[in-house]
């Protein structure tokens, strides 16, 4: 799965939105708890100018993993509160507070893997 995430991120960086979307979707389907894949789908939606879809996907990523810093940063406090009510806003605020300075895909992937291992999954 990691290879697909990396390939999807590469495709996104190269502007190959259809390929990136397909790869992120494959990972999200194979592992419905993979917040990084959902954030990737949101990045594709945003690149296509579909902000409502991006906001919905980012809220979904935060519901999966409230510590997903990229989703919290991309969604923003106002949209988080509007999209998921007080519980989502509180979880998102917590994620924003704990977000690291690094926004690279590799850093996000490493943080996600550390959380995953910490949960014993």
C-alpha positions as CSV (number, residue, x, y, z in Angstrom):
1,X,0.0,0.0,0.0
2,X,2.8,2.4,0.8
3,X,4.1,2.0,-2.8
4,X,0.7,3.0,-4.2
5,X,0.6,6.0,-1.9
6,X,4.0,7.1,-3.1
7,X,3.0,6.6,-6.7
8,X,-0.2,8.5,-6.2
9,X,1.7,11.4,-4.6
10,X,4.1,11.4,-7.5
11,X,1.3,11.4,-10.0
12,X,-0.4,14.3,-8.1
13,X,2.9,16.3,-8.1
14,X,3.2,15.8,-11.9
15,X,-0.4,16.9,-12.5
16,X,-1.6,13.4,-13.5
17,X,-4.9,13.8,-11.5
18,X,-6.7,10.8,-13.0
19,X,-3.9,8.5,-12.1
20,X,-3.4,10.0,-8.6
21,X,-7.2,9.7,-7.9
22,X,-7.2,6.1,-9.1
23,X,-4.3,5.1,-6.9
24,X,-5.5,7.0,-3.8
25,X,-8.9,5.5,-4.3
26,X,-7.5,2.0,-4.5
27,X,-5.7,2.5,-1.2
28,X,-8.8,4.0,0.5
29,X,-10.9,1.0,-0.7
30,X,-8.4,-1.5,0.5
31,X,-8.0,0.2,3.9
32,X,-11.0,2.3,4.8
33,X,-9.0,3.6,7.9
34,X,-6.3,5.1,5.7
35,X,-6.6,8.8,6.3
36,X,-3.6,9.7,4.1
37,X,-5.4,8.2,1.1
38,X,-8.5,10.2,1.8
39,X,-6.4,13.4,2.2
40,X,-4.8,12.5,-1.2
41,X,-8.3,12.3,-2.7
42,X,-9.0,15.7,-1.2
43,X,-5.8,17.1,-2.7
44,X,-7.0,15.8,-6.1
45,X,-10.4,17.4,-5.7
46,X,-8.8,20.7,-4.7
47,X,-6.5,20.5,-7.7
48,X,-9.6,20.2,-9.9
49,X,-11.2,23.2,-8.2
50,X,-13.9,21.1,-6.4
51,X,-13.7,22.7,-2.9
52,X,-16.9,21.2,-1.6
53,X,-15.7,17.7,-2.4
54,X,-12.3,18.5,-0.9
55,X,-13.8,19.7,2.3
56,X,-16.0,16.6,2.6
57,X,-13.0,14.3,2.1
58,X,-10.9,16.3,4.6
59,X,-13.7,16.0,7.2
60,X,-13.8,12.2,6.4
61,X,-10.0,12.0,6.9
62,X,-10.3,13.7,10.3
63,X,-13.1,11.4,11.3
64,X,-10.8,8.5,10.6
65,X,-7.8,10.0,12.3
66,X,-8.2,13.2,14.3
67,X,-4.4,13.5,14.4
68,X,-4.1,13.8,10.6
69,X,-2.3,17.2,10.5
70,X,-2.5,17.7,6.8
71,X,-6.3,17.3,6.8
72,X,-6.7,19.7,9.7
73,X,-4.4,22.3,8.1
74,X,-6.1,22.0,4.7
75,X,-9.7,22.2,6.0
76,X,-9.3,25.1,8.4
77,X,-11.1,25.8,11.7
78,X,-14.2,27.4,10.2
79,X,-14.9,24.7,7.7
80,X,-14.2,22.0,10.2
81,X,-16.8,23.4,12.6
82,X,-19.3,23.7,9.8
83,X,-18.7,20.3,8.3
84,X,-18.9,18.1,11.4
85,X,-20.2,20.1,14.3
86,X,-18.6,20.6,17.7
87,X,-17.1,17.1,18.0
88,X,-15.3,17.4,14.6
89,X,-14.2,20.9,15.4
90,X,-12.8,19.8,18.8
91,X,-10.9,16.9,17.2
92,X,-9.7,19.1,14.4
93,X,-8.5,21.8,16.9
94,X,-6.6,19.0,18.7
95,X,-5.0,17.9,15.4
96,X,-4.1,21.4,14.5
97,X,-2.4,22.0,17.9
98,X,-0.3,18.8,17.5
99,X,0.6,19.4,13.8
100,X,4.3,19.3,13.0
101,X,6.0,22.0,10.9
102,X,6.7,19.5,8.1
103,X,4.1,19.1,5.5
104,X,5.9,16.7,3.1
105,X,4.2,13.6,2.1
106,X,7.0,11.5,3.5
107,X,6.7,13.2,6.9
108,X,2.9,12.6,6.9
109,X,3.3,9.0,5.9
110,X,5.9,8.4,8.6
111,X,3.7,10.0,11.3
112,X,0.7,7.9,10.1
113,X,2.8,4.7,10.3
114,X,4.0,5.5,13.8
115,X,0.4,6.1,15.0
116,X,-0.6,2.8,13.3
117,X,2.1,0.8,14.9
118,X,1.4,2.5,18.3
119,X,-2.2,1.2,18.1
120,X,-1.0,-2.3,17.4
121,X,-2.8,-2.5,14.1
